[in-house]
Amino acid sequence: MSPKQVHELLGKPRFSRRDPGRLREIYRVCPALTFVGADQELKLVEIGFAEAAGEVIYGGANLFAGEHMAVVQRLCGEDPAPREVVGTLVFRKLGISLTGFHAGPKESLAVTAFSSGRWDAQLARSKPFKVS
């Protein structure tokens, strides 16, 4: 989707920051959207939610409810090759990343859905993640 298409659905963002080839927008508490591309060709590549979103449902379960390592284990069952990039777990096969679920302060909890290829450059420098 383009920013214009998103604005037609969600209205005007609360916060917007434009950098060369990138636009970041935040709507009220959530979601946080990331667009990339040339200015007239920007396309949505990430939708992120902080715990303040309340409910983020995947496969019928709220990812923010319950024990966080159980969420990690469940996603590892569906994508057995997650990678860790600077504290973020990237489930490339699922198109989902988790921050703060396996380590870090509770305040850092976030779930992001991303488009194919979004993490490719970072994954080249990442390490495999294994549930201990």
CORLIN-V703916 format. One record per residue. N is the residue number from 1. PSI is psi in degrees with one decimal (NA if undefined). OMEGA is omega in degrees with one decimal (999 if undefined). NEAR is the number of other C-alpha atoms within 12 Angstrom. Layout:
BEGIN
n-><N | N>
psi-><PSI | PSI>
omega-><OMEGA | OMEGA>
near-><NEAR | NEAR>
END
This chain:
BEGIN
n-><1 | 2 | 3 | 4 | 5 | 6 | 7 | 8 | 9 | 10 | 11 | 12 | 13 | 14 | 15 | 16 | 17 | 18 | 19 | 20 | 21 | 22 | 23 | 24 | 25 | 26 | 27 | 28 | 29 | 30 | 31 | 32 | 33 | 34 | 35 | 36 | 37 | 38 | 39 | 40 | 41 | 42 | 43 | 44 | 45 | 46 | 47 | 48 | 49 | 50 | 51 | 52 | 53 | 54 | 55 | 56 | 57 | 58 | 59 | 60 | 61 | 62 | 63 | 64 | 65 | 66 | 67 | 68 | 69 | 70 | 71 | 72 | 73 | 74 | 75 | 76 | 77 | 78 | 79 | 80 | 81 | 82 | 83 | 84 | 85 | 86 | 87 | 88 | 89 | 90 | 91 | 92 | 93 | 94 | 95 | 96 | 97 | 98 | 99 | 100 | 101 | 102 | 103 | 104 | 105 | 106 | 107 | 108 | 109 | 110 | 111 | 112 | 113 | 114 | 115 | 116 | 117 | 118 | 119 | 120 | 121 | 122 | 123 | 124 | 125 | 126 | 127 | 128 | 129 | 130 | 131 | 132>
psi-><151.4 | 162.6 | -38.8 | -43.2 | -41.1 | -42.4 | -35.5 | -31.2 | -44.2 | -11.8 | -162.1 | 135.9 | 155.7 | -33.9 | 141.6 | 135.3 | 125.6 | 127.9 | 165.0 | 120.1 | 9.4 | 140.6 | 130.7 | 128.9 | 144.3 | 134.6 | 118.0 | -121.8 | -43.2 | 160.8 | 170.0 | 127.0 | 141.5 | 128.0 | 143.9 | 157.3 | 179.2 | 154.7 | -44.9 | -1.9 | 17.4 | 134.2 | 143.1 | 126.0 | -15.6 | 142.9 | 116.2 | 145.8 | 129.9 | 168.2 | -27.6 | -17.5 | -23.0 | -71.8 | 126.3 | 110.0 | 129.6 | 125.2 | 33.2 | -1.2 | 142.1 | 116.0 | -23.7 | -10.4 | 147.6 | -162.6 | 126.5 | -37.1 | -26.3 | -36.8 | -46.1 | -46.2 | -40.9 | -46.8 | -34.7 | -31.4 | -28.9 | -24.5 | 91.3 | 4.1 | 51.3 | 158.1 | 153.7 | 124.8 | 106.9 | 53.7 | -0.2 | 131.7 | 125.4 | 117.3 | 85.2 | -42.8 | -33.5 | -19.2 | 32.6 | 140.6 | 148.8 | 135.0 | 133.8 | -0.3 | -31.9 | -17.3 | 160.3 | 171.9 | 150.0 | -31.3 | -16.9 | 2.2 | 129.1 | 149.2 | 133.3 | 134.6 | 135.1 | 157.8 | 157.8 | 134.2 | -14.1 | -39.4 | 1.9 | -46.2 | -42.4 | -34.2 | -26.0 | -26.6 | 12.9 | 175.2 | 150.7 | 148.2 | 132.1 | 134.9 | 128.7 | NA>
omega-><175.2 | 174.5 | 179.8 | 178.6 | 178.5 | -179.9 | 177.3 | 179.6 | -171.8 | -176.0 | -177.1 | 178.2 | 175.8 | -176.9 | 178.4 | 176.9 | -179.0 | 172.6 | 178.3 | 178.1 | -176.4 | 174.6 | 178.9 | 179.5 | 177.8 | -180.0 | -176.5 | 178.2 | -177.6 | -0.1 | 170.5 | -176.5 | 176.2 | 176.5 | 174.7 | 178.8 | 175.0 | -173.6 | -178.8 | -176.7 | -177.5 | 178.5 | 179.3 | 180.0 | 179.6 | 171.6 | -176.0 | -179.9 | 171.2 | -179.7 | 178.9 | 177.1 | 178.5 | -177.4 | 168.7 | -172.6 | 173.1 | 179.4 | 177.8 | -178.5 | 175.5 | -176.6 | -179.6 | -178.6 | 175.0 | -174.8 | -172.9 | 178.7 | 175.2 | 175.8 | 179.0 | -179.6 | 179.2 | -179.8 | 175.5 | 176.6 | 180.0 | 176.0 | -172.8 | -178.4 | 178.3 | 178.3 | 177.1 | 179.9 | 178.3 | 176.8 | 177.8 | 175.7 | -176.9 | 176.2 | -172.8 | -179.2 | -177.7 | -175.5 | -177.8 | 169.8 | 178.9 | 174.5 | 176.3 | -177.5 | -178.2 | -179.7 | 177.2 | -178.5 | 179.7 | -179.0 | -177.8 | -177.5 | 178.0 | 175.4 | 179.0 | 169.5 | -175.7 | 179.9 | 179.0 | 178.8 | -175.3 | -175.6 | -171.4 | -178.0 | -179.8 | -178.1 | 178.1 | -179.7 | -174.4 | 176.1 | 176.8 | 176.3 | 176.2 | 176.3 | -180.0 | 999>
near-><21 | 22 | 31 | 19 | 15 | 24 | 19 | 12 | 13 | 19 | 16 | 17 | 24 | 18 | 19 | 20 | 17 | 19 | 16 | 14 | 18 | 24 | 29 | 29 | 32 | 28 | 25 | 19 | 18 | 25 | 30 | 33 | 39 | 35 | 36 | 28 | 22 | 15 | 17 | 15 | 16 | 25 | 27 | 30 | 29 | 30 | 30 | 33 | 33 | 32 | 28 | 21 | 23 | 18 | 20 | 28 | 18 | 20 | 12 | 9 | 16 | 19 | 35 | 31 | 21 | 13 | 16 | 26 | 23 | 20 | 31 | 37 | 25 | 21 | 33 | 28 | 17 | 19 | 23 | 21 | 24 | 32 | 33 | 30 | 25 | 20 | 23 | 32 | 43 | 44 | 38 | 32 | 24 | 25 | 28 | 37 | 41 | 42 | 36 | 30 | 34 | 28 | 21 | 16 | 14 | 17 | 14 | 20 | 30 | 37 | 39 | 37 | 33 | 30 | 27 | 18 | 18 | 28 | 29 | 19 | 11 | 18 | 24 | 14 | 13 | 20 | 18 | 23 | 25 | 20 | 22 | 9>
END
